[in-house]
Structures are given as C-alpha cells and as structure tokens.
Amino acid sequence: LFPYTTLFRSMARTEAGKLRVNREPCAVEHLIADAVADSQRLLGERPVKVDVQMGLPSVSADRDLIETVLRHLLDNAAKYSTPGRPIQVRAASSADQVQVCVSDEGPGLNEGELSKVFDRNYRGARTRDSVPGMGMGLAIAREIVVAHGGRIWAESSPGGGTSFTFSLPVVTTVNSETASPV
C-alpha cells in the first residue's frame, strides 16, 4: 500500500503545480548508487550494470526527486524485462547537460506506445494484465524532470528492450568537486 500512497501524493503535487524543487549541486554517480541501493528489494537478484563517464559534472537537482525518478525507471525495467537479464544505467555529459539512461532487455515498445508511455495511467497493451502497476510512475518521472529544466524520452524496438533517458542541467556556478557526495 505504501508505494501507491506515495505515487498518489506525488501525482497530486505535480498536477497541482506544488512540486517543490530544492536544487543543489549533486554528483550523478551518487544519485545512481543511492537509487540502485534503495531499489534492491524490487530488483532482487537482477544484475544492474552502472557505467558513469569519468569526470562527469555535477547537476543542479533536488536529490530526493531525482532519486525518485531513478527508482521509477529501475522499477519499470525490473517489471518489464526478462528475469535474470541485466539492467543498464549509464550517465554521460553532453554540452551543458548530463544524460542518464536506464535500459532493459524486455519486450520493448512499439512506436504507438512510445508516444503514450509518459501519459498518466497508460499501461502497455501487451503487459497491462500481467504486470502489476498503475501507469503513474513514468508520468511522475516526466513531471519531476521537466520541473528541473530537463527532458525525458524513451527509445525502443519491439523485442529489443527499452531505454529511458533523461537530461538535467549541469551546475555552472560550482565546480563538480564541491558537489555534495551523498
């Protein structure tokens, strides 16, 4: 019951425009490590491969909210991918942003689903009856990322897995070595 209560509360805040974003310099590798650790119960024995670019600049982010985004993406990957197959989390910088990508080796999405996957209550036709969920996690993730001045998107090929990538602005006024490590 707790995860659903949290989902409903998060969705209500984003829809009411009351999502507070308390930005601070954050080291992306720590955000990823914390989210993976927090998601271990959901991930079970599934391997998670993390690849973070060396010297990655810090991002301007609300640590708790971005960890929520990562947990939603990890949860999604665990629910929709083949058991025992790895989930990949990659992070790299591109111009004035950092991109974080969570990929799975599940059944993938077709083109029509890609345009709807971030809609509230959307559940894929092939899995809506066999995979638990309410179709709110990706909608919440989108709202959080947009509130940070970033964007989020999905790429997929049926049978080839799905990658969810989001971008966040890098810290421009603080050196990445001064970013909070936690």
C-alpha positions as a Markdown table, in Angstrom:
| # | Residue | x | y | z |
|---|---|---|---|---|
| 1 | Leu | 0.0 | 0.0 | 0.0 |
| 2 | Phe | 2.8 | 2.4 | 0.8 |
| 3 | Pro | 4.2 | 2.7 | -2.8 |
| 4 | Tyr | 0.7 | 3.5 | -4.1 |
| 5 | Thr | 0.1 | 6.2 | -1.4 |
| 6 | Thr | 3.5 | 7.8 | -2.4 |
| 7 | Leu | 2.5 | 7.6 | -6.1 |
| 8 | Phe | -0.8 | 9.3 | -5.5 |
| 9 | Arg | 0.7 | 12.0 | -3.3 |
| 10 | Ser | 3.4 | 12.7 | -5.9 |
| 11 | Met | 1.0 | 12.8 | -8.8 |
| 12 | Ala | -1.3 | 15.2 | -6.9 |
| 13 | Arg | 1.6 | 17.6 | -6.1 |
| 14 | Thr | 2.8 | 17.6 | -9.7 |
| 15 | Glu | -0.7 | 18.2 | -11.1 |
| 16 | Ala | -1.4 | 21.0 | -8.6 |
| 17 | Gly | 1.8 | 22.7 | -9.5 |
| 18 | Lys | 3.0 | 22.3 | -5.9 |
| 19 | Leu | 6.1 | 20.3 | -6.6 |
| 20 | Arg | 8.9 | 22.0 | -4.7 |
| 21 | Val | 12.3 | 21.6 | -6.3 |
| 22 | Asn | 15.2 | 22.3 | -3.9 |
| 23 | Arg | 18.1 | 22.3 | -6.2 |
| 24 | Glu | 21.7 | 21.8 | -5.1 |
| 25 | Pro | 24.8 | 20.5 | -6.8 |
| 26 | Cys | 24.6 | 16.7 | -7.0 |
| 27 | Ala | 27.1 | 14.1 | -8.1 |
| 28 | Val | 25.2 | 11.9 | -10.5 |
| 29 | Glu | 27.1 | 8.8 | -9.6 |
| 30 | His | 25.9 | 9.1 | -6.0 |
| 31 | Leu | 22.3 | 9.7 | -7.1 |
| 32 | Ile | 22.5 | 6.5 | -9.2 |
| 33 | Ala | 24.2 | 4.4 | -6.4 |
| 34 | Asp | 21.6 | 5.5 | -3.8 |
| 35 | Ala | 18.7 | 4.8 | -6.1 |
| 36 | Val | 20.1 | 1.3 | -7.0 |
| 37 | Ala | 20.6 | 0.6 | -3.3 |
| 38 | Asp | 17.1 | 1.7 | -2.5 |
| 39 | Ser | 15.6 | -0.4 | -5.3 |
| 40 | Gln | 17.3 | -3.7 | -4.3 |
| 41 | Arg | 14.1 | -5.2 | -3.0 |
| 42 | Leu | 12.4 | -4.6 | -6.3 |
| 43 | Leu | 15.4 | -5.7 | -8.3 |
| 44 | Gly | 16.0 | -8.9 | -6.4 |
| 45 | Glu | 18.8 | -10.9 | -8.0 |
| 46 | Arg | 18.7 | -9.0 | -11.3 |
| 47 | Pro | 22.1 | -7.6 | -12.1 |
| 48 | Val | 22.4 | -3.9 | -12.6 |
| 49 | Lys | 25.4 | -2.6 | -14.6 |
| 50 | Val | 26.3 | 1.0 | -13.9 |
| 51 | Asp | 28.5 | 3.0 | -16.4 |
| 52 | Val | 29.2 | 6.6 | -15.4 |
| 53 | Gln | 31.5 | 8.7 | -17.5 |
| 54 | Met | 34.7 | 9.7 | -15.7 |
| 55 | Gly | 34.8 | 13.4 | -14.6 |
| 56 | Leu | 31.0 | 13.8 | -15.0 |
| 57 | Pro | 30.0 | 17.3 | -14.0 |
| 58 | Ser | 27.5 | 17.8 | -11.1 |
| 59 | Val | 23.9 | 18.5 | -11.9 |
| 60 | Ser | 21.6 | 21.1 | -10.4 |
| 61 | Ala | 18.9 | 18.9 | -8.9 |
| 62 | Asp | 16.7 | 18.0 | -5.9 |
| 63 | Arg | 18.4 | 14.9 | -4.7 |
| 64 | Asp | 15.2 | 13.2 | -3.4 |
| 65 | Leu | 13.2 | 13.9 | -6.5 |
| 66 | Ile | 15.9 | 12.7 | -9.0 |
| 67 | Glu | 16.4 | 9.6 | -6.9 |
| 68 | Thr | 12.6 | 9.1 | -7.2 |
| 69 | Val | 12.9 | 9.3 | -11.0 |
| 70 | Leu | 15.7 | 6.8 | -11.0 |
| 71 | Arg | 13.7 | 4.4 | -8.7 |
| 72 | His | 10.7 | 4.6 | -11.0 |
| 73 | Leu | 12.9 | 3.8 | -14.1 |
| 74 | Leu | 14.6 | 0.9 | -12.3 |
| 75 | Asp | 11.2 | -0.4 | -11.1 |
| 76 | Asn | 9.9 | -0.2 | -14.6 |
| 77 | Ala | 12.9 | -2.0 | -16.0 |
| 78 | Ala | 12.6 | -4.7 | -13.4 |
| 79 | Lys | 8.9 | -5.3 | -14.1 |
| 80 | Tyr | 9.1 | -5.3 | -17.8 |
| 81 | Ser | 12.3 | -7.0 | -18.6 |
| 82 | Thr | 13.3 | -10.7 | -18.7 |
| 83 | Pro | 14.2 | -12.0 | -15.3 |
| 84 | Gly | 17.9 | -12.6 | -14.9 |
| 85 | Arg | 18.8 | -10.2 | -17.7 |
| 86 | Pro | 20.8 | -7.1 | -16.7 |
| 87 | Ile | 19.5 | -3.6 | -16.4 |
| 88 | Gln | 22.0 | -1.0 | -17.5 |
| 89 | Val | 22.3 | 2.5 | -16.0 |
| 90 | Arg | 24.6 | 4.9 | -18.0 |
| 91 | Ala | 25.4 | 8.6 | -17.4 |
| 92 | Ala | 27.4 | 10.9 | -19.6 |
| 93 | Ser | 27.7 | 14.6 | -20.2 |
| 94 | Ser | 26.6 | 16.3 | -23.4 |
| 95 | Ala | 27.2 | 20.1 | -23.8 |
| 96 | Asp | 25.5 | 21.8 | -20.8 |
| 97 | Gln | 23.6 | 18.8 | -19.5 |
| 98 | Val | 24.0 | 15.3 | -18.1 |
| 99 | Gln | 22.1 | 12.4 | -19.6 |
| 100 | Val | 21.1 | 9.4 | -17.5 |
| 101 | Cys | 19.8 | 6.3 | -19.3 |
| 102 | Val | 18.2 | 3.2 | -17.8 |
| 103 | Ser | 17.9 | 0.3 | -20.3 |
| 104 | Asp | 16.4 | -3.2 | -20.1 |
| 105 | Glu | 16.2 | -6.2 | -22.3 |
| 106 | Gly | 12.5 | -6.7 | -22.2 |
| 107 | Pro | 9.9 | -7.0 | -25.0 |
| 108 | Gly | 10.2 | -3.3 | -26.0 |
| 109 | Leu | 7.6 | -0.9 | -27.0 |
| 110 | Asn | 6.1 | -0.3 | -30.4 |
| 111 | Glu | 6.0 | 3.2 | -32.0 |
| 112 | Gly | 2.5 | 4.0 | -30.8 |
| 113 | Glu | 3.3 | 3.2 | -27.2 |
| 114 | Leu | 6.4 | 5.4 | -27.2 |
| 115 | Ser | 4.2 | 8.5 | -27.7 |
| 116 | Lys | 1.9 | 7.4 | -24.8 |
| 117 | Val | 4.3 | 5.8 | -22.2 |
| 118 | Phe | 4.6 | 9.0 | -20.1 |
| 119 | Asp | 0.8 | 9.7 | -20.0 |
| 120 | Arg | -0.8 | 9.2 | -16.7 |
| 121 | Asn | -2.4 | 5.8 | -16.2 |
| 122 | Tyr | -1.0 | 4.5 | -19.5 |
| 123 | Arg | -0.1 | 0.8 | -19.5 |
| 124 | Gly | 1.2 | -1.1 | -22.5 |
| 125 | Ala | -1.4 | -3.4 | -24.2 |
| 126 | Arg | 0.8 | -6.5 | -24.1 |
| 127 | Thr | 1.5 | -6.3 | -20.4 |
| 128 | Arg | -1.3 | -4.4 | -18.7 |
| 129 | Asp | -2.9 | -7.6 | -17.4 |
| 130 | Ser | 0.2 | -9.5 | -16.5 |
| 131 | Val | 2.5 | -6.8 | -14.9 |
| 132 | Pro | 1.4 | -5.0 | -11.7 |
| 133 | Gly | 1.2 | -1.2 | -11.7 |
| 134 | Met | -1.0 | 1.8 | -12.1 |
| 135 | Gly | 0.7 | 3.6 | -15.0 |
| 136 | Met | 1.7 | 6.6 | -12.9 |
| 137 | Gly | 5.5 | 6.2 | -12.3 |
| 138 | Leu | 6.6 | 7.4 | -15.7 |
| 139 | Ala | 4.2 | 10.3 | -15.6 |
| 140 | Ile | 5.6 | 11.4 | -12.3 |
| 141 | Ala | 9.1 | 11.0 | -13.5 |
| 142 | Arg | 8.4 | 13.2 | -16.5 |
| 143 | Glu | 6.9 | 16.0 | -14.3 |
| 144 | Ile | 10.0 | 15.9 | -12.0 |
| 145 | Val | 12.5 | 16.0 | -14.8 |
| 146 | Val | 10.6 | 18.9 | -16.6 |
| 147 | Ala | 10.4 | 20.8 | -13.2 |
| 148 | His | 14.3 | 20.6 | -13.2 |
| 149 | Gly | 14.5 | 22.1 | -16.7 |
| 150 | Gly | 15.3 | 18.7 | -18.3 |
| 151 | Arg | 13.6 | 16.3 | -20.6 |
| 152 | Ile | 12.9 | 12.6 | -20.6 |
| 153 | Trp | 12.2 | 10.2 | -23.5 |
| 154 | Ala | 12.0 | 6.6 | -24.4 |
| 155 | Glu | 13.6 | 4.6 | -27.2 |
| 156 | Ser | 12.7 | 1.0 | -28.1 |
| 157 | Ser | 12.5 | -1.7 | -30.6 |
| 158 | Pro | 10.0 | -4.5 | -30.1 |
| 159 | Gly | 11.8 | -7.5 | -28.8 |
| 160 | Gly | 14.9 | -5.4 | -28.2 |
| 161 | Gly | 14.3 | -3.7 | -24.9 |
| 162 | Thr | 13.6 | -0.2 | -23.9 |
| 163 | Ser | 15.8 | 2.7 | -22.9 |
| 164 | Phe | 14.5 | 5.6 | -20.8 |
| 165 | Thr | 16.8 | 8.7 | -20.9 |
| 166 | Phe | 16.6 | 11.9 | -19.0 |
| 167 | Ser | 18.7 | 15.1 | -19.1 |
| 168 | Leu | 19.5 | 17.6 | -16.3 |
| 169 | Pro | 21.3 | 20.9 | -16.5 |
| 170 | Val | 24.9 | 20.8 | -15.2 |
| 171 | Val | 26.0 | 23.1 | -12.3 |
| 172 | Thr | 27.5 | 26.2 | -13.9 |
| 173 | Thr | 28.5 | 28.2 | -10.8 |
| 174 | Val | 30.0 | 25.4 | -8.7 |
| 175 | Asn | 33.0 | 23.2 | -9.5 |
| 176 | Ser | 32.0 | 19.5 | -9.7 |
| 177 | Glu | 34.5 | 18.7 | -6.9 |
| 178 | Thr | 32.4 | 20.7 | -4.5 |
| 179 | Ala | 29.2 | 18.8 | -5.2 |
| 180 | Ser | 27.6 | 17.1 | -2.2 |
| 181 | Pro | 28.8 | 13.5 | -2.3 |
| 182 | Val | 25.6 | 12.0 | -0.9 |
